[in-house]
């Protein structure tokens, strides 16, 4: 092997490349070193098929949706696992409301709904009727506040030892109201 690399080779075998060693050793003039070189082709390590790419993007969307829904579910469970769960259930039943996803949940404890048969003033009267039913349990309602088309009232049991429930009603069209329950835990 040493002999073959050290002597002059006129034509290197196929698959090899010829290098001179002039710059390596000055005293070894006109000697050539032949190194076997393997042919290399660049290929994509993981070719992306359009169907695989689509499946991967759909999987990401589903995973992100599940993560977002877990946050919504925990918020809904926080409101409905509080002392105000019967009140919220009765109000949703009286309103004949349909639960919806909260578009911009600023608090963790949001529960949103939509009513398509009445205006905000009629729902305010129904809230007062339900609060009167829970008066024996110590539920009291604060005064109604209204600004920029949003009506709000704060409900609390006793001195607020169980936290407070805030109800927001927004009339988006005649006969259509979007509402939000926000639960504020006790401090």
C-alpha positions as CSV (number, residue, x, y, z in Angstrom):
1,X,0.0,0.0,0.0
2,X,2.8,2.4,0.8
3,X,4.4,1.6,-2.5
4,X,1.3,2.3,-4.5
5,X,0.8,5.7,-2.8
6,X,4.4,6.8,-3.1
7,X,5.0,6.1,-6.8
8,X,3.7,8.1,-9.7
9,X,0.3,6.9,-11.0
10,X,-0.5,8.1,-14.5
11,X,-4.2,7.5,-14.4
12,X,-6.0,7.1,-11.1
13,X,-8.5,4.3,-10.8
14,X,-12.2,5.3,-11.2
15,X,-13.7,6.9,-8.1
16,X,-10.5,8.4,-7.0
17,X,-9.1,11.9,-7.1
18,X,-5.6,12.9,-7.8
19,X,-3.7,15.3,-5.5
20,X,-0.1,16.4,-5.7
21,X,1.9,16.8,-2.5
22,X,4.1,19.7,-3.7
23,X,2.8,21.9,-1.0
24,X,3.1,19.2,1.6
25,X,6.8,18.3,1.1
26,X,9.2,20.3,-0.9
27,X,11.7,17.5,-1.4
28,X,9.1,15.1,-2.9
29,X,8.8,16.7,-6.3
30,X,6.7,15.1,-9.0
31,X,5.1,12.6,-6.6
32,X,1.4,12.3,-6.4
33,X,-0.8,10.9,-3.7
34,X,-4.0,9.2,-4.9
35,X,-6.8,9.1,-2.4
36,X,-9.9,7.1,-3.0
37,X,-13.0,9.3,-2.9
38,X,-16.5,8.1,-2.5
39,X,-19.1,9.8,-4.7
40,X,-21.6,11.8,-2.6
41,X,-25.0,12.9,-3.7
42,X,-26.9,15.5,-1.8
43,X,-30.5,14.4,-1.2
44,X,-33.1,15.8,1.1
45,X,-33.0,14.0,4.4
46,X,-36.7,14.1,4.9
47,X,-38.6,14.8,1.7
48,X,-41.9,16.5,2.5
49,X,-44.9,15.0,0.8
50,X,-47.8,17.5,0.5
51,X,-50.2,15.1,2.3
52,X,-47.7,14.7,5.2
53,X,-47.3,18.5,5.4
54,X,-51.0,19.0,5.5
55,X,-51.5,16.3,8.1
56,X,-48.7,17.9,10.3
57,X,-50.3,21.4,10.0
58,X,-53.7,20.0,10.9
59,X,-52.2,18.2,13.9
60,X,-50.7,21.4,15.1
61,X,-54.1,23.2,14.8
62,X,-55.9,20.5,16.7
63,X,-53.3,20.5,19.5
64,X,-53.5,24.2,19.8
65,X,-57.3,24.1,19.9
66,X,-57.2,21.5,22.6
67,X,-54.9,23.6,24.7
68,X,-57.1,26.7,24.3
69,X,-60.2,24.7,25.1
70,X,-58.6,23.4,28.3
71,X,-58.2,27.0,29.5
72,X,-61.9,27.7,28.6
73,X,-63.0,24.6,30.4
74,X,-61.1,25.4,33.5
75,X,-62.6,28.9,33.6
76,X,-66.1,27.5,33.2
77,X,-65.5,24.9,35.9
78,X,-64.2,27.6,38.2
79,X,-67.5,29.6,37.9
80,X,-69.7,26.5,38.2
81,X,-67.7,25.0,41.1
82,X,-68.1,28.1,43.2
83,X,-70.9,29.0,45.6
84,X,-72.6,30.9,42.7
85,X,-73.1,27.8,40.6
86,X,-76.9,27.5,41.4
87,X,-77.4,31.2,40.7
88,X,-75.6,31.0,37.4
89,X,-77.5,27.9,36.4
90,X,-80.8,29.5,37.3
91,X,-80.0,32.7,35.4
92,X,-79.0,30.7,32.3
93,X,-82.2,28.8,32.5
94,X,-84.4,31.9,33.0
95,X,-82.6,33.7,30.2
96,X,-82.9,30.6,27.9
97,X,-79.3,31.4,27.0
98,X,-76.9,29.5,24.8
99,X,-73.4,29.2,26.1
100,X,-70.7,30.6,23.8
101,X,-66.9,30.9,23.8
102,X,-65.7,34.1,25.4
103,X,-64.0,36.1,22.6
104,X,-61.5,38.0,24.8
105,X,-61.3,36.3,28.1
106,X,-59.6,38.9,30.3
107,X,-60.2,37.0,33.5
108,X,-59.7,33.3,34.0
109,X,-63.2,32.8,35.4
110,X,-65.4,33.8,32.5
111,X,-68.6,32.2,31.3
112,X,-70.2,33.7,28.2
113,X,-73.7,33.3,26.8
114,X,-76.0,34.7,24.2
115,X,-79.7,35.4,24.4
116,X,-81.7,36.0,21.2
117,X,-85.2,36.7,22.4
118,X,-84.9,39.7,24.7
119,X,-83.1,43.0,25.3
120,X,-80.8,43.9,28.2
121,X,-83.6,45.7,30.2
122,X,-85.8,42.5,30.2
123,X,-82.8,40.4,31.3
124,X,-82.1,42.9,34.1
125,X,-85.6,42.4,35.4
126,X,-85.1,38.7,35.3
127,X,-81.8,39.0,37.3
128,X,-83.7,41.0,40.0
129,X,-86.3,38.3,40.2
130,X,-83.7,35.5,40.6
131,X,-81.8,37.5,43.2
132,X,-85.0,38.0,45.1
133,X,-85.4,34.2,45.1
134,X,-82.0,33.8,46.7
135,X,-82.5,36.5,49.3
136,X,-83.0,33.9,52.0
137,X,-79.5,32.5,51.3
138,X,-78.0,36.0,51.7
139,X,-77.5,36.9,48.0
140,X,-77.5,40.6,47.4
141,X,-77.1,42.5,44.2
142,X,-75.3,45.8,43.8
143,X,-76.8,48.6,41.8
144,X,-76.9,48.3,38.0
145,X,-74.2,50.3,36.2
146,X,-74.5,51.2,32.5
147,X,-71.9,52.7,30.2
148,X,-71.3,52.5,26.4
149,X,-74.1,50.0,26.0
150,X,-72.8,47.6,28.6
151,X,-75.0,46.9,31.7
152,X,-73.3,45.3,34.7
153,X,-74.2,44.2,38.2
154,X,-72.2,42.7,41.0
155,X,-73.7,39.8,43.1
156,X,-72.4,38.6,46.4
157,X,-73.4,36.2,49.2
158,X,-73.3,38.0,52.6
159,X,-70.2,40.0,53.1
160,X,-68.4,38.6,50.0
161,X,-66.7,35.7,51.8
162,X,-67.4,33.4,48.9
163,X,-66.1,36.0,46.4
164,X,-68.3,38.0,44.0
165,X,-70.0,37.3,40.7
166,X,-70.2,40.1,38.1
167,X,-72.6,40.0,35.3
168,X,-72.1,42.0,32.1
169,X,-74.9,42.4,29.5
170,X,-74.3,43.9,26.0
171,X,-77.1,44.4,23.6
172,X,-75.5,43.8,20.2
173,X,-78.7,44.0,18.1
174,X,-82.4,44.6,18.9
175,X,-83.5,41.4,20.8
176,X,-79.9,39.9,21.0
177,X,-77.8,40.2,24.1
178,X,-74.3,38.8,24.8
179,X,-73.5,38.2,28.4
180,X,-70.5,37.3,30.5
181,X,-70.3,36.0,34.1
182,X,-67.0,36.9,35.8
183,X,-66.2,35.3,39.1
184,X,-63.9,37.1,41.5
185,X,-62.6,34.7,44.1
186,X,-62.4,35.9,47.8
187,X,-59.4,38.0,48.7
